Amino acid sequence: MKNKMKAGLISLLCISVLAACGKSNNDTNATPSASNSATSTASAKPAKSVTLSHMTWRVPDVGEGYDLFKKKYESEHPNVKIDINNVASDQYFNMLQTKLLSGDPPDIFTTAMGATELIAQVKNDFVVDLTDEPFVKNILPGALDGAKINGRVYGIPYDLVSLVVLYNKKIFADNGLSVPTNYDEFLQVCEALKAKNITPISYGIKDSYLTLFLPFQIAPTSVYAKDQQFDNGLLTGQTKFNSEGWKRALSIPFELKEKGYFTDNALGVGDQQSVEMFARGEAAMTINGTFGVSVARAANPNLDLGMFPFPGNKPGEENWMALNVGQIMALSSSSKNLEEGKKYLAAWTDKAYAQTWTDQAKSISTIDGVKNDFDPVQNDMTSYLAKMKTWQFANAGWPPGVSDAFMKTFQDVYAGKGTVEDILIAMDKAVEQAKALKK
């Protein structure tokens, strides 16, 4: 999951999520019951035998998740066989695109949010609109919009990862500190830690994708909460990266550096190393993601671990969270088994099925009522999902080349070769180059 997450940050396999508040009711579960099956009554006609094909890249990283799901579903729907077809992640989307264009796609396929994934698939009428299906009510409000295009639902978002601050609860408690709710409070926490000779944040950006982790937690609030069409305006010239929102998102990391809140030599510290340093108690916090929990646990099984979304908001301003869905399951509009396909997707939103999956896949569930007991700290995210609005990892809507420009220039500026404005100028230049290639 971690490797897929890294690839997703760089290749734009991300989601667009605008969460609404409130909780859904899993009692509206639309998974077919035994009363609807071929064996419900003696007078019912035998159900037609159906094989549903499900294409994915996820089999290797979810343990027995697919096997257990398939066995449970087939036992409860004896007329249905599920054919799981796993394709290596580096080949997956090319193969899926070929199948979609050939008119012979799988019934169900795993996809992701992004301009070349779900958005393009909806635009080309490759997927079924599921908006009015009752089972979508079982999905957490902070995740459902990950499968929405223009307000319509086109798939089942599954498995959540978020960029977060991992923190040492014991260090916070020993020093009378609370989880900050805005950026001013975050600075106060960091200053209190520094005053006691405790390094506030273990920070590493040796791996270029790490430069994205902190700005991507700030941009949902500083940019997209104010203009949800920002990315759409890049290619039309209506918006620029050299703007107030992105200046704030990029200035904060350098402000924290100047105040001495980061570990030394961040350019020489990699992803795993920064988390391990934090886990050993060398810093009170680290900037990473929900996927960093396993690294921290391995480095220190006794760590009193917590997590919270980075508070990039100003006092009195609502904070938005950066969220990514690990997969979106869509129903092909060309499927010859549309109704059976909908029943199968409904099962993915059923609490019992979803709990089985989550226990095996060890990933945060999108389904209301499912417990993330594979690691108690993951349940921290459930409360945030219920009350916070969320947004995709920022580069999901960026033109090709912008992420590369961001990462390279960020590292250069961190090394003292330029300013924040140089990063923004490089990103806008990359947009212009992408526009020129499209002509």
C-alpha positions as CSV (number, residue, x, y, z in Angstrom):
1,M,0.0,0.0,0.0
2,K,2.8,2.3,0.9
3,N,4.5,1.9,-2.5
4,K,1.2,2.4,-4.3
5,M,0.7,5.6,-2.3
6,K,4.1,6.9,-3.4
7,A,3.4,6.1,-7.0
8,G,0.0,7.8,-6.6
9,L,1.4,11.0,-5.4
10,I,3.7,11.3,-8.3
11,S,1.6,9.9,-11.2
12,L,-1.6,11.7,-10.1
13,L,-3.5,8.5,-9.2
14,C,-5.3,10.5,-6.6
15,I,-8.9,11.3,-5.6
16,S,-11.1,14.4,-5.4
17,V,-12.9,14.4,-2.1
18,L,-15.2,17.1,-0.6
19,A,-16.6,15.7,2.6
20,A,-20.0,16.5,4.0
21,C,-20.7,16.3,7.8
22,G,-22.9,13.7,9.4
23,K,-23.0,9.9,9.5
24,S,-24.7,7.4,7.2
25,N,-27.0,4.6,8.3
26,N,-25.7,1.1,7.6
27,D,-29.2,-0.2,8.3
28,T,-30.0,0.9,4.7
29,N,-27.6,-1.7,3.5
30,A,-28.5,-2.8,0.0
31,T,-26.6,-6.1,-0.1
32,P,-29.0,-8.7,-1.4
33,S,-30.3,-10.9,1.4
34,A,-31.2,-14.6,1.3
35,S,-34.8,-13.7,0.7
36,N,-33.8,-12.3,-2.7
37,S,-31.7,-15.3,-3.7
38,A,-32.5,-18.2,-5.9
39,T,-33.3,-20.4,-2.8
40,S,-35.6,-17.9,-1.1
41,T,-38.8,-19.8,-2.0
42,A,-39.6,-23.1,-3.6
43,S,-41.7,-21.4,-6.2
44,A,-38.9,-18.9,-7.4
45,K,-37.3,-19.6,-10.7
46,P,-33.7,-20.7,-10.5
47,A,-31.4,-17.7,-10.9
48,K,-29.4,-17.5,-14.0
49,S,-25.7,-18.5,-13.5
50,V,-23.5,-15.5,-13.9
51,T,-19.7,-14.9,-13.8
52,L,-18.6,-11.4,-12.8
53,S,-15.1,-10.4,-13.8
54,H,-13.3,-8.0,-11.5
55,M,-10.0,-6.5,-12.6
56,T,-7.7,-5.0,-10.0
57,W,-4.0,-4.4,-9.1
58,R,-4.6,-4.8,-5.4
59,V,-4.4,-8.6,-4.7
60,P,-0.7,-8.7,-3.6
61,D,-1.1,-6.1,-0.8
62,V,-4.3,-7.1,0.9
63,G,-3.5,-10.5,2.3
64,E,-6.5,-12.9,1.9
65,G,-8.9,-10.0,1.4
66,Y,-10.1,-10.9,-2.0
67,D,-10.2,-14.7,-1.4
68,L,-12.3,-14.3,1.8
69,F,-14.6,-11.7,0.1
70,K,-15.1,-14.0,-2.9
71,K,-15.8,-17.1,-0.8
72,K,-18.4,-15.3,1.3
73,Y,-20.1,-13.7,-1.7
74,E,-20.3,-16.9,-3.7
75,S,-21.6,-18.9,-0.7
76,E,-24.5,-16.4,-0.3
77,H,-25.1,-16.0,-4.0
78,P,-24.8,-19.6,-5.4
79,N,-25.7,-18.5,-8.9
80,V,-22.7,-16.1,-9.1
81,K,-19.0,-16.8,-9.7
82,I,-16.5,-14.0,-9.1
83,D,-13.4,-14.0,-11.4
84,I,-10.7,-11.8,-9.8
85,N,-8.1,-10.8,-12.4
86,N,-5.0,-9.2,-10.9
87,V,-2.7,-7.1,-13.1
88,A,0.6,-5.7,-11.9
89,S,0.2,-2.1,-10.8
90,D,2.8,-0.7,-13.3
91,Q,0.9,-2.2,-16.2
92,Y,-2.7,-1.9,-14.8
93,F,-4.0,1.3,-16.2
94,N,-2.6,0.8,-19.7
95,M,-4.2,-2.6,-19.8
96,L,-7.5,-1.3,-18.5
97,Q,-7.5,1.5,-21.0
98,T,-7.0,-1.0,-23.8
99,K,-9.9,-3.1,-22.6
100,L,-12.2,-0.1,-22.2
101,L,-11.4,1.1,-25.7
102,S,-11.9,-2.4,-27.2
103,G,-15.4,-2.6,-25.9
104,D,-14.6,-5.7,-23.9
105,P,-13.9,-4.5,-20.4
106,P,-14.3,-6.5,-17.1
107,D,-17.7,-6.2,-15.4
108,I,-16.1,-4.5,-12.4
109,F,-12.8,-2.7,-12.4
110,T,-10.7,-0.9,-9.9
111,T,-9.8,2.6,-10.8
112,A,-8.6,5.8,-9.2
113,M,-9.4,9.5,-9.1
114,G,-7.6,11.6,-11.6
115,A,-7.8,13.3,-15.0
116,T,-6.7,10.1,-16.9
117,E,-8.6,7.7,-14.7
118,L,-12.1,8.1,-13.3
119,I,-12.7,11.5,-14.8
120,A,-11.8,10.3,-18.3
121,Q,-13.8,7.1,-17.8
122,V,-16.9,9.1,-16.9
123,K,-16.4,11.4,-19.8
124,N,-16.2,8.5,-22.2
125,D,-19.3,6.8,-20.7
126,F,-17.3,3.7,-19.6
127,V,-18.9,3.5,-16.1
128,V,-22.3,3.3,-14.6
129,D,-23.8,6.2,-12.6
130,L,-24.5,4.8,-9.1
131,T,-25.9,7.9,-7.5
132,D,-29.4,6.6,-6.8
133,E,-28.3,3.2,-5.6
134,P,-29.2,2.9,-1.8
135,F,-25.9,1.3,-0.9
136,V,-24.0,4.5,-1.5
137,K,-25.5,5.7,1.8
138,N,-23.3,3.2,3.7
139,I,-20.1,5.1,2.7
140,L,-18.5,7.6,5.1
141,P,-19.3,11.2,4.0
142,G,-15.6,12.0,4.0
143,A,-14.9,9.4,1.4
144,L,-18.0,9.1,-0.9
145,D,-17.1,12.2,-2.9
146,G,-13.9,10.5,-3.9
147,A,-16.0,8.7,-6.5
148,K,-18.0,11.7,-7.5
149,I,-17.8,13.7,-10.8
150,N,-19.9,16.8,-11.0
151,G,-21.9,15.6,-8.0
152,R,-22.7,12.1,-9.3
153,V,-21.3,8.9,-7.9
154,Y,-19.5,6.6,-10.3
155,G,-18.0,3.9,-8.1
156,I,-17.4,2.6,-4.6
157,P,-14.4,4.3,-2.9
158,Y,-12.4,1.8,-0.8
159,D,-9.5,2.0,1.6
160,L,-8.3,5.4,2.8
161,V,-4.9,6.9,3.2
162,S,-4.3,10.4,4.5
163,L,-1.4,12.7,4.9
164,V,-1.1,13.4,8.6
165,V,1.0,14.5,11.5
166,L,2.1,11.4,13.6
167,Y,2.8,12.5,17.2
168,N,4.0,11.0,20.4
169,K,1.2,11.1,22.9
170,K,3.4,10.6,25.9
171,I,5.7,13.5,25.0
172,F,2.6,15.7,24.5
173,A,1.1,14.6,27.8
174,D,4.4,14.9,29.8
175,N,4.6,18.5,28.6
176,G,1.0,19.5,29.0
177,L,0.4,19.9,25.3
178,S,-2.9,19.3,23.4
179,V,-3.4,18.6,19.7
180,P,-3.4,22.0,17.9
181,T,-6.5,23.0,16.0
182,N,-5.0,25.8,13.9
183,Y,-1.6,26.9,12.7
184,D,-1.0,29.5,15.5
185,E,-1.6,26.7,18.1
186,F,0.7,24.4,16.1
187,L,3.5,27.1,16.3
188,Q,2.9,27.3,20.1
189,V,3.3,23.6,20.5
190,C,6.5,23.6,18.5
191,E,7.9,26.5,20.5
192,A,7.0,24.8,23.8
193,L,8.8,21.7,22.7
194,K,11.9,23.5,21.4
195,A,12.1,25.5,24.7
196,K,12.5,22.1,26.5
197,N,15.2,20.9,24.1
198,I,12.8,18.5,22.4
199,T,13.0,18.5,18.6
200,P,9.4,19.3,17.4
201,I,9.4,17.6,14.0
202,S,11.4,14.8,12.4
203,Y,11.5,16.0,8.8
204,G,13.0,14.3,5.8
205,I,12.9,15.3,2.1
206,K,15.7,13.2,0.7
207,D,13.1,11.3,-1.4
208,S,11.7,14.0,-3.7
209,Y,8.0,12.9,-3.2
210,L,8.4,13.8,0.5
211,T,8.4,17.4,-0.4
212,L,4.7,17.0,-1.3
213,F,3.6,15.7,2.1
214,L,3.4,19.0,4.1
215,P,2.2,21.5,1.3
216,F,-0.5,18.9,0.3
217,Q,-1.9,19.1,3.9
218,I,-2.1,22.9,3.8
219,A,-3.4,23.4,0.2
220,P,-6.9,21.9,0.8
221,T,-7.5,24.8,3.3
222,S,-5.5,27.6,1.7
223,V,-6.4,26.9,-1.9
224,Y,-9.2,24.5,-2.6
225,A,-11.6,25.4,0.2
226,K,-11.7,28.8,-1.5
227,D,-11.6,27.8,-5.1
228,Q,-12.6,24.2,-5.9
229,Q,-12.1,25.0,-9.6
230,F,-8.5,26.1,-9.2
231,D,-7.0,23.2,-11.1
232,N,-9.5,23.5,-14.0
233,G,-8.4,27.1,-14.4
234,L,-4.7,26.3,-14.9
235,L,-5.0,25.3,-18.5
236,T,-7.4,28.2,-19.3
237,G,-5.1,30.8,-17.7
238,Q,-7.8,31.7,-15.1
239,T,-5.6,30.6,-12.2
240,K,-1.9,30.6,-11.4
241,F,0.2,28.8,-8.8
242,N,1.9,32.1,-8.1
243,S,-1.1,33.1,-5.9
244,E,-1.8,33.8,-2.2
245,G,-3.2,30.3,-1.5
246,W,-0.2,28.4,-2.8
247,K,2.2,31.0,-1.4
248,R,0.8,30.1,2.1
249,A,1.0,26.3,1.4
250,L,4.6,26.5,0.4
251,S,5.8,29.2,2.8
252,I,4.8,27.2,6.0
253,P,7.4,24.5,5.5
254,F,10.1,27.1,5.2
255,E,8.9,29.1,8.1
256,L,9.0,25.9,10.3
257,K,12.6,25.3,9.1
258,E,13.6,28.9,9.9
259,K,12.2,28.7,13.4
260,G,14.3,25.6,14.0
261,Y,11.4,23.1,14.4
262,F,12.8,20.5,12.0
263,T,15.5,18.0,12.5
264,D,18.8,18.9,10.9
265,N,19.8,17.8,7.4
266,A,16.3,17.1,6.1
267,L,17.7,16.8,2.6
268,G,19.7,13.8,3.8
269,V,16.8,12.1,5.6
270,G,14.6,9.6,3.7
271,D,11.0,8.5,4.3
272,Q,11.5,5.5,6.5
273,Q,14.4,7.1,8.4
274,S,12.3,10.2,9.4
275,V,9.6,8.0,10.8
276,E,12.0,5.8,12.7
277,M,13.7,8.8,14.2
278,F,10.3,10.0,15.4
279,A,9.4,6.5,16.8
280,R,12.7,6.3,18.7
281,G,11.8,9.6,20.5
282,E,14.2,11.8,18.7
283,A,11.3,14.2,17.8
284,A,7.7,14.7,19.1
285,M,6.1,14.6,15.6
286,T,6.8,13.7,12.0
287,I,5.1,14.7,8.7
288,N,4.0,11.5,7.0
289,G,0.8,9.6,6.4
290,T,-1.5,6.9,7.8
291,F,0.8,4.5,5.9
292,G,3.7,5.5,8.1
293,V,2.1,3.8,11.2
294,S,3.5,0.4,10.4
295,V,7.0,1.8,10.1
296,A,6.7,3.5,13.4
297,R,5.3,0.4,15.1
298,A,8.2,-1.7,13.7
299,A,10.7,0.8,15.0
300,N,9.1,1.1,18.5
301,P,6.3,-1.3,19.4
302,N,5.7,0.5,22.7
303,L,5.3,3.9,21.1
304,D,2.2,5.8,22.4
305,L,1.2,6.9,18.9
306,G,-1.4,9.4,17.7
307,M,-2.2,11.2,14.5
308,F,-4.0,14.4,13.4
309,P,-4.4,16.4,10.2
310,F,-1.9,19.2,9.9
311,P,-3.7,22.4,11.1
312,G,-2.8,24.8,8.2
313,N,-5.9,26.9,9.0
314,K,-5.8,30.4,10.5
315,P,-7.7,30.9,13.8
316,G,-11.5,30.9,13.1
317,E,-10.9,29.2,9.7
318,E,-12.2,25.7,8.9
319,N,-9.4,23.2,8.3
320,W,-9.7,20.7,5.4
321,M,-7.8,17.4,5.3
322,A,-5.8,15.8,2.5
323,L,-7.3,12.3,1.7
324,N,-6.7,9.7,-0.9
325,V,-8.7,6.6,-1.7
326,G,-6.7,3.4,-2.3
327,Q,-9.1,2.2,-4.9
328,I,-12.5,2.9,-6.5
329,M,-14.6,0.0,-7.8
330,A,-16.6,0.9,-10.8
331,L,-19.2,-1.0,-12.8
332,S,-18.6,-1.1,-16.6
333,S,-21.5,0.4,-18.7
334,S,-20.8,-2.4,-21.2
335,S,-21.3,-5.2,-18.7
336,K,-23.9,-7.7,-19.7
337,N,-24.6,-8.3,-16.0
338,L,-25.5,-4.8,-14.7
339,E,-27.9,-5.8,-12.0
340,E,-25.7,-8.6,-10.6
341,G,-22.8,-6.1,-10.8
342,K,-24.8,-3.6,-8.7
343,K,-25.5,-6.3,-6.1
344,Y,-21.8,-7.2,-6.0
345,L,-20.9,-3.6,-5.4
346,A,-23.6,-3.3,-2.7
347,A,-21.8,-6.2,-0.9
348,W,-18.7,-4.1,-0.7
349,T,-20.6,-1.5,1.3
350,D,-22.1,-4.1,3.7
351,K,-20.6,-3.7,7.2
352,A,-19.9,-7.4,7.7
353,Y,-18.2,-7.8,4.3
354,A,-16.2,-4.6,4.8
355,Q,-15.1,-5.6,8.3
356,T,-13.7,-8.9,6.8
357,W,-11.9,-7.0,4.1
358,T,-10.5,-4.4,6.5
359,D,-9.2,-7.0,9.0
360,Q,-7.3,-8.6,6.2
361,A,-6.2,-5.6,4.1
362,K,-5.2,-3.6,7.2
363,S,-6.4,-0.4,5.6
364,I,-8.8,2.3,6.8
365,S,-12.3,1.5,5.8
366,T,-14.7,3.9,3.9
367,I,-17.7,2.1,5.3
368,D,-19.6,3.5,8.2
369,G,-19.5,1.4,11.3
370,V,-16.4,-0.6,10.4
371,K,-13.7,-0.7,13.1
372,N,-10.0,-0.3,12.1
373,D,-8.8,-2.5,15.0
374,F,-5.8,-3.7,13.1
375,D,-4.2,-0.7,14.7
376,P,-6.2,1.4,17.2
377,V,-4.5,4.7,16.1
378,Q,-6.2,4.3,12.7
379,N,-9.5,4.9,14.4
380,D,-8.3,8.4,15.0
381,M,-9.1,9.1,11.4
382,T,-12.7,8.0,11.8
383,S,-13.6,11.0,14.0
384,Y,-11.9,13.4,11.6
385,L,-13.7,11.9,8.6
386,A,-17.0,12.5,10.4
387,K,-16.4,16.2,11.0
388,M,-13.9,17.5,8.5
389,K,-14.1,18.4,4.9
390,T,-11.4,16.8,2.7
391,W,-9.7,17.3,-0.6
392,Q,-7.7,15.1,-2.9
393,F,-3.9,15.1,-2.9
394,A,-3.3,18.3,-4.8
395,N,-1.6,17.0,-7.9
396,A,-4.6,15.0,-8.9
397,G,-5.7,17.8,-11.2
398,W,-2.4,19.2,-12.2
399,P,-1.1,19.0,-15.8
400,P,1.8,16.7,-16.6
401,G,5.2,18.0,-15.5
402,V,4.0,20.2,-12.6
403,S,4.7,17.7,-9.9
404,D,8.3,17.2,-11.1
405,A,8.9,20.9,-11.2
406,F,7.5,21.2,-7.7
407,M,9.6,18.5,-6.2
408,K,12.9,19.6,-7.8
409,T,12.5,23.3,-7.1
410,F,11.4,22.7,-3.5
411,Q,14.5,20.7,-2.8
412,D,16.6,23.5,-4.4
413,V,15.0,26.2,-2.3
414,Y,15.4,24.1,0.8
415,A,19.1,23.9,0.0
416,G,19.2,27.7,-0.1
417,K,19.1,28.1,-3.9
418,G,16.1,30.4,-4.4
419,T,12.8,31.4,-2.8
420,V,9.3,30.1,-2.5
421,E,8.3,32.3,-5.4
422,D,10.8,30.4,-7.6
423,I,8.9,27.2,-6.9
424,L,5.6,28.8,-7.9
425,I,7.1,30.3,-11.1
426,A,8.6,26.8,-12.0
427,M,5.1,25.3,-11.5
428,D,3.4,27.9,-13.7
429,K,6.1,27.4,-16.3
430,A,5.4,23.7,-16.3
431,V,1.7,24.4,-16.9
432,E,2.6,26.5,-19.9
433,Q,4.7,23.7,-21.3
434,A,1.9,21.3,-20.9
435,K,-0.5,23.7,-22.7
436,A,2.0,24.0,-25.6
437,L,2.2,20.2,-25.9
438,K,-1.6,19.9,-26.2
439,K,-1.8,22.3,-29.2
